[in-house]
Amino acid sequence: MIDGKAISISLFAGAFGLDLGIEQAGFHTISVVEKDRDATKTIALNRPHLQESAVPREIDAILQDLLNLE
């Protein structure tokens, strides 16, 4: 938890529309995964705390880290 809020990771984030609702429900998003360059630019502009993770990347690149696959 961060500041009393449950944390979330946004996969297939798009332009962050669904995540706005998740934030309104009381979650704090700590990372995003999205392959579309324009969508990641939108996220980075609107959520500066996500700027580091809001870079275009494929989900396969992150699944190994999340699931410890080899």
C-alpha positions in Angstrom: 0.0 0.0 0.0 1.1 3.5 -0.7 -0.5 6.4 1.3 -3.2 3.9 2.4 -4.1 3.0 -1.2 -3.8 -0.5 -2.8 -1.3 -0.5 -5.6 -1.9 -1.5 -9.2 0.1 -2.3 -12.3 -1.5 -1.4 -15.6 -1.0 -3.9 -18.4 -2.2 -3.1 -21.9 -2.7 0.4 -20.6 -3.8 2.2 -23.7 -4.2 5.9 -23.0 -4.9 5.1 -19.3 -8.7 5.5 -19.4 -9.6 2.3 -17.4 -6.9 3.2 -15.0 -8.5 6.6 -14.2 -11.5 4.6 -12.9 -9.2 2.3 -10.9 -7.6 5.4 -9.4 -11.0 6.8 -8.5 -11.8 3.4 -6.8 -8.8 4.1 -4.5 -5.8 2.4 -6.1 -2.4 3.9 -6.8 -0.8 2.8 -10.1 2.9 2.2 -9.9 3.8 1.0 -13.4 2.3 0.7 -16.9 3.0 -1.5 -19.9 1.8 -0.3 -23.3 3.4 -0.7 -26.7 1.7 2.3 -28.4 4.1 5.3 -28.5 1.4 7.9 -28.5 -0.4 6.3 -25.6 2.7 6.2 -23.5 3.4 9.8 -24.2 -0.2 10.6 -23.0 0.4 8.7 -19.8 3.7 10.3 -19.1 2.3 13.8 -19.6 -0.8 13.2 -17.4 0.9 11.1 -14.7 4.5 12.3 -14.2 5.1 9.6 -11.5 4.7 7.0 -14.3 7.0 8.7 -16.7 9.8 6.2 -16.1 7.7 3.2 -16.8 5.6 4.8 -19.6 7.8 3.8 -22.5 6.6 1.8 -25.4 7.3 -1.9 -24.8 5.8 -5.3 -25.4 4.1 -7.3 -22.7 6.5 -10.2 -23.4 9.4 -8.1 -22.2 7.8 -7.6 -18.8 6.2 -11.0 -18.3 9.5 -12.6 -17.5 10.2 -10.1 -14.8 6.6 -10.4 -13.3 6.4 -14.2 -13.5 10.1 -15.1 -13.1 10.0 -17.1 -16.3 13.2 -18.2 -17.9 
